[in-house]
Amino acid sequence: PAADDEGGGGRRYDVVHCANMIHIAPFAACEGLFRNAPHALTPCGLLLLYGPFRKNGRHTTPSNRSFDESLRKRCASWGVRNDQDLLALAVRAGMRLRARHAMPCNNELLVFERADRPPSPQASAPPNAAAADDANAVATSPT
């Protein structure tokens, strides 16, 4: 629960992991995720987004384009999200992109951190090093 949710008890988390959600929900859900994530995260916490994304407005593969079209046919407010829109939401929420990792089946893992957190040495480390650290972070428990 987010710190400002009823019954949340003010708890904060090291990681908020959102997998395969923002493309099957209205964009307002994505806006809410970014708006509330900084309040739910510890000062060094991470927001992990897993799924398909468009890069600079373009689909990365023909299969992601087809998937996006099928989603939009089911519900006009669904669809593969543009990374630039997510980056803009992050900035408005006081967050920044820390890392981006290619994942199986044309998915990616986008790792966001609070902008008031000092940049970590992992931000410039080789992608596999950061992915290993991010994977370890997922196993942490709420504080």
DSSP file (Angstrom, degrees, kcal/mol; ACC not computed):
  #  RESIDUE AA STRUCTURE BP1 BP2  ACC     N-H-->O    O-->H-N    N-H-->O    O-->H-N    TCO  KAPPA ALPHA  PHI   PSI    X-CA   Y-CA   Z-CA
    1    1 A P              0   0    0      0, 0.0     2,-0.1     0, 0.0     6,-0.0   0.000 360.0 360.0 360.0 146.9    0.0    0.0    0.0
    2    2 A A    >   -     0   0    0      1,-0.1     3,-1.7     4,-0.1     8,-0.3  -0.384 360.0-109.9 -72.7 156.9    1.1    3.6   -0.6
    3    3 A A  T 3  S+     0   0    0      1,-0.3     7,-0.4    33,-0.3    -1,-0.1   0.790 119.1  45.8 -60.2 -29.1    1.9    5.7    2.4
    4    4 A D  T 3  S+     0   0    0     32,-0.1    -1,-0.3     4,-0.1     2,-0.1   0.404  89.0 109.5 -98.5   4.3   -1.2    7.8    1.8
    5    5 A D  S X  S-     0   0    0     -3,-1.7     3,-1.9     1,-0.1     4,-0.4  -0.472  82.9 -98.2 -74.4 148.8   -3.6    4.9    1.3
    6    6 A E  T 3  S+     0   0    0      1,-0.3    -1,-0.1     2,-0.1    -4,-0.1  -0.499 112.3  12.2 -63.2 132.5   -6.2    4.1    3.9
    7    7 A G  T 3  S+     0   0    0     -2,-0.2    -1,-0.3    -4,-0.1    -3,-0.1   0.467  92.1 118.4  79.5   0.3   -4.8    1.3    6.0
    8    8 A G    X   -     0   0    0     -3,-1.9     3,-1.6    -6,-0.1    -2,-0.1   0.721  64.5-146.7 -73.2 -20.0   -1.3    1.6    4.5
    9    9 A G  T 3   -     0   0    0     -4,-0.4    -6,-0.1     1,-0.3    -1,-0.1   0.642  53.2 -77.6  66.2  14.5    0.1    2.5    7.9
   10   10 A G  T 3  S+     0   0    0     -7,-0.4    -1,-0.3    -8,-0.3    -7,-0.2   0.642  82.3 161.8  72.1  12.6    2.7    4.8    6.3
   11   11 A R    <   -     0   0    0     -3,-1.6     2,-0.3    -9,-0.2    -1,-0.2  -0.331  23.3-156.5 -67.6 148.9    4.9    1.9    5.2
   12   12 A R        -     0   0    0    -10,-0.1   131,-1.9    -9,-0.1     2,-0.3  -0.922   5.2-144.2-125.3 154.1    7.5    2.4    2.5
   13   13 A Y  E     -a   41   0A   0     27,-3.1    29,-2.4    -2,-0.3     3,-0.1  -0.869  18.2-141.1-122.9 149.5    9.0   -0.1    0.2
   14   14 A D  E    S+     0   0A   0     -2,-0.3    32,-2.6   127,-0.3     2,-0.4   0.800  93.6  23.3 -72.5 -30.5   12.4   -0.7   -1.3
   15   15 A V  E     -a   46   0A   0     30,-0.2     2,-0.5   125,-0.1    -1,-0.2  -0.999  54.2-167.7-142.4 135.8   10.8   -1.8   -4.6
   16   16 A V  E     -a   47   0A   0     30,-2.4    32,-3.0    -2,-0.4     2,-0.5  -0.991  21.9-166.7-115.7 117.8    7.5   -1.3   -6.3
   17   17 A H  E     -a   48   0A   0     -2,-0.5     2,-0.5    30,-0.2    32,-0.2  -0.926  10.1-177.7-113.1 123.5    7.3   -3.8   -9.2
   18   18 A C  E     -a   49   0A   0     30,-3.0    32,-2.5    -2,-0.5     2,-0.5  -0.955   8.1-174.2-123.0 109.9    4.6   -3.4  -11.9
   19   19 A A  E     -a   50   0A   0     -2,-0.5    32,-0.2    30,-0.2    30,-0.1  -0.909  62.8 -19.4-112.8 129.3    4.6   -6.1  -14.5
   20   20 A N  S    S+     0   0    0     30,-2.9    -1,-0.2    -2,-0.5    31,-0.1   0.844 103.9 105.3  50.9  45.1    2.5   -6.1  -17.7
   21   21 A M    >   +     0   0    0     29,-0.4     3,-1.7    -3,-0.2    -1,-0.1   0.736  57.8  62.7-117.0 -45.7   -0.1   -3.6  -16.3
   22   22 A I  G >  S+     0   0    0      1,-0.3     3,-0.6     2,-0.2     8,-0.2   0.713 102.6  53.0 -68.9 -17.7    0.3   -0.2  -17.9
   23   23 A H  G 3  S+     0   0    0      1,-0.2    56,-2.1    55,-0.1    -1,-0.3   0.634 110.5  47.6 -87.7 -12.7   -0.5   -1.4  -21.4
   24   24 A I  G <  S+     0   0    0     -3,-1.7    -1,-0.2    54,-0.2    -2,-0.2  -0.117 108.2  62.2-116.3  35.9   -3.8   -3.1  -20.3
   25   25 A A  S <  S-     0   0    0     -3,-0.6    54,-0.1    54,-0.2     5,-0.1  -0.974  96.4 -84.8-148.7 155.5   -5.1   -0.2  -18.3
   26   26 A P    >>  -     0   0    0      0, 0.0     3,-1.8     0, 0.0     4,-0.8  -0.255  44.7-109.8 -58.4 153.9   -6.1    3.4  -19.1
   27   27 A F  H 3> S+     0   0    0     50,-0.4     4,-2.4     1,-0.3     3,-0.3   0.782 116.0  71.5 -59.0 -26.5   -3.2    5.8  -19.2
   28   28 A A  H 3> S+     0   0    0      1,-0.2     4,-2.4     2,-0.2    -1,-0.3   0.831  92.5  56.7 -59.2 -31.5   -4.7    7.4  -16.0
   29   29 A A  H <> S+     0   0    0     -3,-1.8     4,-2.2     2,-0.2    -1,-0.2   0.895 106.9  48.3 -66.5 -38.8   -3.5    4.2  -14.1
   30   30 A C  H  X S+     0   0    0     -4,-0.8     4,-2.3    -3,-0.3     5,-0.2   0.908 110.3  51.6 -65.7 -42.3    0.0    4.8  -15.3
   31   31 A E  H  X S+     0   0    0     -4,-2.4     4,-2.5     1,-0.2    -2,-0.2   0.916 110.7  48.4 -60.0 -42.9   -0.2    8.5  -14.2
   32   32 A G  H  X S+     0   0    0     -4,-2.4     4,-2.3     2,-0.2     5,-0.2   0.880 107.6  55.3 -65.4 -38.4   -1.4    7.3  -10.8
   33   33 A L  H  X S+     0   0    0     -4,-2.2     4,-2.1     1,-0.2    -2,-0.2   0.946 113.5  40.6 -59.2 -48.9    1.4    4.8  -10.5
   34   34 A F  H  < S+     0   0    0     -4,-2.3    -2,-0.2     1,-0.2    -1,-0.2   0.879 113.7  53.5 -69.6 -37.0    4.0    7.5  -11.1
   35   35 A R  H  < S+     0   0    0     -4,-2.5     4,-0.2    -5,-0.2    -1,-0.2   0.879 119.5  33.6 -64.3 -37.1    2.2   10.1   -8.9
   36   36 A N  H >X S+     0   0    0     -4,-2.3     4,-1.3    -5,-0.2     3,-0.8   0.701  97.8  81.3 -94.3 -21.5    2.1    7.7   -5.9
   37   37 A A  H >X S+     0   0    0     -4,-2.1     4,-1.5     1,-0.2     3,-0.8   0.897  88.4  54.6 -56.0 -45.5    5.3    5.7   -6.3
   38   38 A P  H 34 S+     0   0    0      0, 0.0    -1,-0.2     0, 0.0    -2,-0.1   0.839 109.3  49.6 -59.6 -29.2    7.6    8.3   -4.7
   39   39 A H  H <4 S+     0   0    0     -3,-0.8    -2,-0.2    -4,-0.2   -36,-0.2   0.751 113.2  46.0 -78.3 -24.1    5.3    8.3   -1.6
   40   40 A A  H << S+     0   0    0     -4,-1.3   -27,-3.1    -3,-0.8     2,-0.3   0.622 101.3  82.9 -92.0 -15.1    5.4    4.5   -1.4
   41   41 A L  E  < S-a   13   0A   0     -4,-1.5   -27,-0.2   -29,-0.3     6,-0.0  -0.628  78.1-121.0 -94.9 147.8    9.2    4.2   -1.9
   42   42 A T  E >   -     0   0A   0    -29,-2.4     3,-2.3    -2,-0.3    72,-0.2  -0.317  47.8 -92.2 -66.8 166.2   12.0    4.5    0.6
   43   43 A P  E 3  S+     0   0A   0      0, 0.0    71,-0.2     0, 0.0    -1,-0.1   0.812 132.0  36.8 -55.1 -29.8   14.5    7.2   -0.3
   44   44 A C  E 3  S+     0   0A   0     69,-0.1   -30,-0.1    73,-0.1    -2,-0.0   0.213  95.0 130.2-104.1  14.2   16.6    4.6   -2.1
   45   45 A G  E <   -     0   0A   0     -3,-2.3    69,-0.7   -32,-0.1     2,-0.4  -0.198  46.2-139.8 -71.6 161.0   13.6    2.7   -3.4
   46   46 A L  E     -aB  15 113A   0    -32,-2.6   -30,-2.4    67,-0.1     2,-0.6  -0.930   5.7-147.5-123.3 143.4   13.1    1.7   -7.1
   47   47 A L  E     -aB  16 112A   0     65,-2.5    65,-3.0    -2,-0.4     2,-0.5  -0.964  21.4-163.4-105.6 119.2   10.0    1.6   -9.3
   48   48 A L  E     -aB  17 111A   0    -32,-3.0   -30,-3.0    -2,-0.6     2,-0.5  -0.914   6.2-170.4-108.1 124.9   10.4   -1.3  -11.8
   49   49 A L  E     -aB  18 110A   0     61,-2.7    61,-3.0    -2,-0.5     2,-0.4  -0.969   5.4-172.9-114.8 124.6    8.2   -1.4  -14.9
   50   50 A Y  E     +aB  19 109A   0    -32,-2.5   -30,-2.9    -2,-0.5   -29,-0.4  -0.953  37.6  65.3-118.4 134.2    8.2   -4.6  -16.9
   51   51 A G  E    S- B   0 108A   0     57,-2.0    57,-2.6    -2,-0.4     2,-0.3  -0.946  84.4 -37.8 153.8-169.0    6.5   -5.0  -20.3
   52   52 A P        -     0   0    0      0, 0.0    29,-0.6     0, 0.0     2,-0.3  -0.642  55.3-179.6 -84.5 144.5    6.6   -3.9  -23.9
   53   53 A F  E     -d   81   0B   0     53,-0.4     7,-0.4    -2,-0.3     2,-0.4  -0.985  27.3-124.0-140.1 150.4    7.3   -0.2  -24.6
   54   54 A R  E     -d   82   0B   0     27,-3.0    29,-3.0    -2,-0.3     2,-0.6  -0.771  26.0-136.7 -88.2 142.0    7.6    2.0  -27.6
   55   55 A K  B >  S-E   58   0C   0      3,-2.4     3,-2.1    -2,-0.4    27,-0.1  -0.901  81.2 -17.9-102.3 121.0   11.0    3.8  -27.9
   56   56 A N  T 3  S-     0   0    0     -2,-0.6    -1,-0.2     1,-0.3     3,-0.1   0.864 130.1 -52.6  51.1  39.6   10.6    7.4  -29.0
   57   57 A G  T 3  S+     0   0    0     -3,-0.3     2,-0.4     1,-0.2    -1,-0.3   0.409 117.0 109.9  83.3  -2.2    7.1    6.7  -30.2
   58   58 A R  B <  S-E   55   0C   0     -3,-2.1    -3,-2.4     2,-0.0    -1,-0.2  -0.858  70.9-116.3-112.6 142.1    8.1    3.7  -32.4
   59   59 A H        -     0   0    0     -2,-0.4    -5,-0.1    -5,-0.2    23,-0.0  -0.463  16.8-144.7 -68.9 144.8    7.5    0.1  -31.9
   60   60 A T  S    S+     0   0    0     -7,-0.4    -1,-0.1     1,-0.2    -6,-0.1   0.703  78.9  15.2 -86.3 -20.9   10.6   -2.0  -31.4
   61   61 A T  S  > S-     0   0    0      1,-0.1     4,-1.7    45,-0.1    -1,-0.2  -0.980  74.1-115.4-147.4 156.8    9.4   -5.1  -33.3
   62   62 A P  H  > S+     0   0    0      0, 0.0     4,-2.5     0, 0.0     5,-0.2   0.866 116.7  57.0 -60.2 -35.3    6.5   -6.0  -35.7
   63   63 A S  H  > S+     0   0    0      1,-0.2     4,-2.4     2,-0.2     5,-0.1   0.878 105.2  50.2 -66.7 -35.0    5.1   -8.3  -33.0
   64   64 A N  H  > S+     0   0    0      2,-0.2     4,-2.5     1,-0.2    -1,-0.2   0.867 109.4  52.1 -68.5 -34.6    4.9   -5.4  -30.5
   65   65 A R  H  X S+     0   0    0     -4,-1.7     4,-2.5     2,-0.2    -2,-0.2   0.942 111.6  46.1 -63.6 -46.6    3.1   -3.3  -33.2
   66   66 A S  H  X S+     0   0    0     -4,-2.5     4,-2.4     1,-0.2    -2,-0.2   0.904 112.5  50.8 -62.1 -41.8    0.6   -6.2  -33.7
   67   67 A F  H  X S+     0   0    0     -4,-2.4     4,-2.3     2,-0.2    -1,-0.2   0.923 109.8  50.1 -61.4 -44.9    0.1   -6.6  -30.0
   68   68 A D  H  X S+     0   0    0     -4,-2.5     4,-2.5     1,-0.2    -2,-0.2   0.919 110.5  49.9 -59.7 -45.7   -0.5   -2.8  -29.6
   69   69 A E  H  X S+     0   0    0     -4,-2.5     4,-1.7     1,-0.2    -1,-0.2   0.902 110.3  50.0 -61.4 -41.3   -3.1   -2.9  -32.4
   70   70 A S  H  X S+     0   0    0     -4,-2.4     4,-1.4     2,-0.2    -1,-0.2   0.888 110.8  49.9 -66.1 -37.8   -4.9   -5.9  -30.8
   71   71 A L  H  X S+     0   0    0     -4,-2.3     4,-2.4     1,-0.2     3,-0.3   0.937 110.1  49.4 -63.7 -46.1   -5.0   -4.1  -27.4
   72   72 A R  H  < S+     0   0    0     -4,-2.5    -1,-0.2     1,-0.2    -2,-0.2   0.795 106.8  56.0 -67.1 -27.9   -6.4   -0.9  -28.9
   73   73 A K  H  < S+     0   0    0     -4,-1.7    -1,-0.2    -5,-0.2     3,-0.2   0.863 110.5  45.6 -68.9 -35.4   -9.1   -2.9  -30.7
   74   74 A R  H  < S-     0   0    0     -4,-1.4     2,-0.3     1,-0.3    -2,-0.2   0.893 137.1  -0.4 -72.5 -40.5  -10.2   -4.4  -27.3
   75   75 A C    ><  -     0   0    0     -4,-2.4     3,-2.1    -5,-0.1    -1,-0.3  -0.912  61.4-144.0-154.9 121.3  -10.1   -1.1  -25.5
   76   76 A A  T 3  S+     0   0    0     -2,-0.3    -4,-0.1     1,-0.3    -1,-0.1   0.734 101.4  56.5 -61.1 -23.0   -9.2    2.3  -27.0
   77   77 A S  T 3  S+     0   0    0     -6,-0.1   -50,-0.4   -51,-0.0    -1,-0.3   0.476  95.3  82.3 -89.9  -0.6   -7.5    3.4  -23.8
   78   78 A W    <   +     0   0    0     -3,-2.1     2,-0.2    -7,-0.2   -54,-0.2  -0.535  54.4 116.9 -93.1 165.8   -5.1    0.4  -23.7
   79   79 A G        -     0   0    0    -56,-2.1     2,-0.3    -2,-0.2   -54,-0.2  -0.682  67.7 -63.0 152.1 160.4   -1.9    0.1  -25.7
   80   80 A V        -     0   0    0     -2,-0.2   -27,-0.2   -16,-0.2     2,-0.1  -0.522  63.2-125.3 -65.7 125.7    1.9   -0.2  -25.6
   81   81 A R  E     -d   53   0B   0    -29,-0.6   -27,-3.0    -2,-0.3     2,-0.4  -0.448  11.3-117.1 -84.3 148.2    3.1    2.9  -23.9
   82   82 A N  E >>  -d   54   0B   0    -29,-0.2     4,-1.6    -2,-0.1     3,-0.7  -0.672  16.4-138.2 -81.7 129.1    5.7    5.4  -25.3
   83   83 A D  H 3> S+     0   0    0    -29,-3.0     4,-2.6    -2,-0.4     5,-0.2   0.833 102.2  59.8 -58.5 -33.0    8.8    5.6  -23.2
   84   84 A Q  H 3> S+     0   0    0      1,-0.2     4,-1.9     2,-0.2    -1,-0.2   0.864 103.1  51.3 -66.5 -34.5    8.9    9.4  -23.6
   85   85 A D  H <> S+     0   0    0     -3,-0.7     4,-2.1     2,-0.2    -1,-0.2   0.893 111.1  48.6 -65.5 -39.1    5.5    9.7  -22.0
   86   86 A L  H  X S+     0   0    0     -4,-1.6     4,-2.5     2,-0.2    -2,-0.2   0.897 109.2  51.9 -68.2 -40.1    6.7    7.6  -19.1
   87   87 A L  H  X S+     0   0    0     -4,-2.6     4,-2.3     2,-0.2    -1,-0.2   0.896 109.2  50.9 -63.2 -38.9    9.9    9.7  -18.7
   88   88 A A  H  X S+     0   0    0     -4,-1.9     4,-2.2     2,-0.2    -2,-0.2   0.913 110.2  49.1 -64.7 -42.1    7.7   12.8  -18.6
   89   89 A L  H  X S+     0   0    0     -4,-2.1     4,-1.7     1,-0.2    -2,-0.2   0.907 110.0  52.8 -61.6 -40.8    5.5   11.3  -15.9
   90   90 A A  H  <>S+     0   0    0     -4,-2.5     5,-3.3     1,-0.2     4,-0.4   0.933 108.7  48.6 -60.8 -46.9    8.7   10.3  -13.9
   91   91 A V  H ><5S+     0   0    0     -4,-2.3     3,-1.5     1,-0.2    -1,-0.2   0.925 110.3  51.2 -60.8 -44.9   10.0   13.9  -14.1
   92   92 A R  H 3<5S+     0   0    0     -4,-2.2    -1,-0.2     1,-0.3    -2,-0.2   0.824 111.3  49.3 -60.9 -30.5    6.7   15.3  -12.9
   93   93 A A  T 3<5S-     0   0    0     -4,-1.7    -1,-0.3    -3,-0.2    -2,-0.2   0.438 122.4-105.0 -88.9   0.2    6.7   12.9  -10.0
   94   94 A G  T < 5S+     0   0    0     -3,-1.5    21,-3.4    -4,-0.4    22,-0.5   0.827  82.8 118.2  80.3  32.2   10.3   13.7   -9.0
   95   95 A M  E   < -C  114   0A   0     -5,-3.3     2,-0.3    19,-0.3    -1,-0.3  -0.779  44.6-158.0-124.7 169.9   11.8   10.5  -10.4
   96   96 A R  E     -C  113   0A   0     17,-2.6    17,-2.5    -2,-0.3     2,-0.4  -0.981  30.7 -98.0-145.7 156.1   14.3    9.6  -13.1
   97   97 A L  E     +C  112   0A   0     -2,-0.3    15,-0.3    15,-0.2     3,-0.1  -0.635  35.3 177.4 -74.8 125.7   15.2    6.7  -15.2
   98   98 A R  E     -     0   0A   0     13,-3.6     2,-0.3    -2,-0.4    14,-0.2   0.812  62.1 -10.2 -95.9 -40.4   18.1    4.7  -13.7
   99   99 A A  E     -C  111   0A   0     12,-1.6    12,-2.9     2,-0.0     2,-0.4  -0.989  48.8-150.8-158.7 159.8   18.4    1.8  -16.1
  100  100 A R  E     -C  110   0A   0     -2,-0.3     2,-0.4    10,-0.2    10,-0.2  -0.989  18.6-171.2-138.9 126.0   16.7    0.1  -19.0
  101  101 A H  E     -C  109   0A   0      8,-2.4     8,-2.6    -2,-0.4     2,-0.2  -0.972  22.5-127.5-127.0 131.9   17.2   -3.6  -19.7
  102  102 A A  E     -C  108   0A   0     -2,-0.4     6,-0.2     6,-0.2    -2,-0.0  -0.536  34.4-173.7 -69.4 138.9   16.2   -5.8  -22.6
  103  103 A M  E >>  -C  107   0A   0      4,-2.7     4,-0.5    -2,-0.2     3,-0.5  -0.793  31.1 -70.0-129.4 170.8   14.1   -8.8  -21.5
  104  104 A P  G >4 S+     0   0    0      0, 0.0     3,-1.2     0, 0.0    -1,-0.1  -0.141 109.7  25.6 -60.7 158.3   12.7  -11.9  -23.2
  105  105 A C  G 34 S-     0   0    0      1,-0.3     3,-0.1   -53,-0.0     0, 0.0   0.819 132.3 -62.4  59.4  37.8    9.9  -11.8  -25.7
  106  106 A N  G <4 S+     0   0    0     -3,-0.5   -53,-0.4     1,-0.2    -1,-0.3   0.722 103.5 130.7  63.5  24.2   10.5   -8.1  -26.7
  107  107 A N  E <<  - C   0 103A   0     -3,-1.2    -4,-2.7    -4,-0.5     2,-0.3  -0.552  40.5-154.9 -97.8 169.6    9.8   -6.8  -23.2
  108  108 A E  E     -BC  51 102A   0    -57,-2.6   -57,-2.0    -6,-0.2     2,-0.5  -0.951  14.5-134.2-139.1 159.9   12.0   -4.4  -21.2
  109  109 A L  E     -BC  50 101A   0     -8,-2.6    -8,-2.4    -2,-0.3     2,-0.5  -0.977  20.6-164.4-114.7 115.1   12.6   -3.6  -17.6
  110  110 A L  E     -BC  49 100A   0    -61,-3.0   -61,-2.7    -2,-0.5     2,-0.6  -0.890   5.6-158.2-100.6 127.5   12.6    0.1  -16.9
  111  111 A V  E     -BC  48  99A   0    -12,-2.9   -13,-3.6    -2,-0.5   -12,-1.6  -0.926  11.0-175.5-112.4 117.7   14.1    1.0  -13.5
  112  112 A F  E     -BC  47  97A   0    -65,-3.0   -65,-2.5    -2,-0.6     2,-0.3  -0.840   1.8-173.9-111.5 149.4   13.2    4.4  -12.0
  113  113 A E  E     -BC  46  96A   0    -17,-2.5   -17,-2.6    -2,-0.3   -67,-0.1  -0.913  38.8 -83.8-133.9 163.2   14.5    6.0   -8.9
  114  114 A R  E >   - C   0  95A   0    -69,-0.7     3,-1.5    -2,-0.3   -19,-0.3  -0.452  34.4-133.3 -65.7 139.3   13.6    9.1   -6.9
  115  115 A A  T 3  S+     0   0    0    -21,-3.4   -20,-0.2     1,-0.3    -1,-0.1   0.713 103.9  63.5 -69.4 -20.1   15.4   12.1   -8.3
  116  116 A D  T 3  S+     0   0    0    -22,-0.5    -1,-0.3     2,-0.1   -21,-0.1   0.459  82.9  97.7 -83.9   1.1   16.5   13.2   -4.9
  117  117 A R  S <  S-     0   0    0     -3,-1.5     3,-0.1   -72,-0.1   -73,-0.1  -0.739  87.2-110.5 -85.4 132.8   18.6   10.1   -4.6
  118  118 A P        -     0   0    0      0, 0.0    -2,-0.1     0, 0.0    -1,-0.1  -0.380  45.3 -93.9 -60.0 140.2   22.3   10.6   -5.4
  119  119 A P        -     0   0    0      0, 0.0   -21,-0.0     0, 0.0    -4,-0.0  -0.297  44.2-131.4 -56.3 136.5   23.1    8.8   -8.7
  120  120 A S    >   -     0   0    0      1,-0.1     3,-1.3    -3,-0.1     4,-0.4  -0.550  14.0-119.6 -89.0 155.8   24.4    5.3   -7.9
  121  121 A P  G >  S+     0   0    0      0, 0.0     3,-1.1     0, 0.0     4,-0.3   0.767 112.2  68.2 -62.8 -23.4   27.6    3.9   -9.5
  122  122 A Q  G >  S+     0   0    0      1,-0.2     3,-1.0     2,-0.2     8,-0.2   0.763  81.5  74.1 -67.4 -24.3   25.4    1.2  -11.0
  123  123 A A  G <  S+     0   0    0     -3,-1.3    -1,-0.2     1,-0.3     7,-0.0   0.801 107.7  33.1 -60.6 -27.1   23.7    3.8  -13.2
  124  124 A S  G <  S+     0   0    0     -3,-1.1    -1,-0.3    -4,-0.4    -2,-0.2   0.362  99.1 107.5-108.4   4.2   26.9    3.8  -15.3
  125  125 A A  S <  S-     0   0    0     -3,-1.0     5,-0.1    -4,-0.3    -3,-0.0  -0.328  87.5 -76.6 -75.8 163.0   27.8    0.1  -14.8
  126  126 A P    >>  -     0   0    0      0, 0.0     4,-1.6     0, 0.0     3,-1.0  -0.289  49.4-110.0 -56.2 146.1   27.4   -2.5  -17.6
  127  127 A P  H 3> S+     0   0    0      0, 0.0     4,-2.6     0, 0.0     5,-0.2   0.820 115.8  56.3 -52.5 -37.6   23.8   -3.5  -18.0
  128  128 A N  H 3> S+     0   0    0      1,-0.2     4,-2.1     2,-0.2     5,-0.2   0.871 105.4  51.5 -65.9 -35.1   24.2   -7.0  -16.6
  129  129 A A  H <> S+     0   0    0     -3,-1.0     4,-2.0     2,-0.2    -1,-0.2   0.930 113.2  44.1 -65.7 -45.2   25.7   -5.6  -13.3
  130  130 A A  H  X S+     0   0    0     -4,-1.6     4,-2.8     1,-0.2    -2,-0.2   0.892 111.5  54.0 -67.4 -38.7   22.7   -3.3  -12.8
  131  131 A A  H  X S+     0   0    0     -4,-2.6     4,-2.7    -5,-0.2    -1,-0.2   0.907 108.1  50.1 -62.4 -40.8   20.2   -6.0  -13.8
  132  132 A A  H  X S+     0   0    0     -4,-2.1     4,-2.1     2,-0.2    -1,-0.2   0.922 112.7  46.2 -63.7 -43.3   21.7   -8.3  -11.2
  133  133 A D  H  X S+     0   0    0     -4,-2.0     4,-1.9     2,-0.2    -2,-0.2   0.903 113.3  49.3 -65.7 -40.4   21.4   -5.6   -8.5
  134  134 A D  H  X S+     0   0    0     -4,-2.8     4,-1.4     2,-0.2    -2,-0.2   0.899 109.7  51.8 -66.2 -39.7   17.9   -4.8   -9.6
  135  135 A A  H  X S+     0   0    0     -4,-2.7     4,-0.7     1,-0.2     3,-0.2   0.896 109.9  49.5 -62.8 -39.4   16.9   -8.4   -9.5
  136  136 A N  H >< S+     0   0    0     -4,-2.1     3,-0.8     1,-0.2    -1,-0.2   0.859 105.5  58.0 -66.2 -34.2   18.3   -8.7   -6.0
  137  137 A A  H >< S+     0   0    0     -4,-1.9     3,-1.7     1,-0.2    -1,-0.2   0.834  95.6  63.8 -65.1 -31.9   16.3   -5.6   -5.0
  138  138 A V  H 3< S+     0   0    0     -4,-1.4    -1,-0.2     1,-0.3    -2,-0.2   0.818  96.7  58.8 -61.3 -29.7   13.1   -7.3   -6.0
  139  139 A A  T << S+     0   0    0     -3,-0.8    -1,-0.3    -4,-0.7    -2,-0.2   0.517  84.2 107.2 -79.6  -4.1   13.7   -9.8   -3.2
  140  140 A T    <   -     0   0    0     -3,-1.7  -125,-0.1    -4,-0.2     3,-0.1  -0.320  65.0-129.6 -74.2 160.0   13.8   -7.2   -0.5
  141  141 A S        -     0   0    0      1,-0.1  -127,-0.3  -127,-0.1    -1,-0.1  -0.633  33.0 -80.6-105.3 164.5   10.9   -6.8    2.0
  142  142 A P              0   0    0      0, 0.0  -129,-0.2     0, 0.0    -1,-0.1  -0.279 360.0 360.0 -62.3 150.2    9.0   -3.7    3.0
  143  143 A T              0   0    0   -131,-1.9  -130,-0.2    -3,-0.1    -2,-0.0   0.412 360.0 360.0 -99.3 360.0   10.6   -1.5    5.6
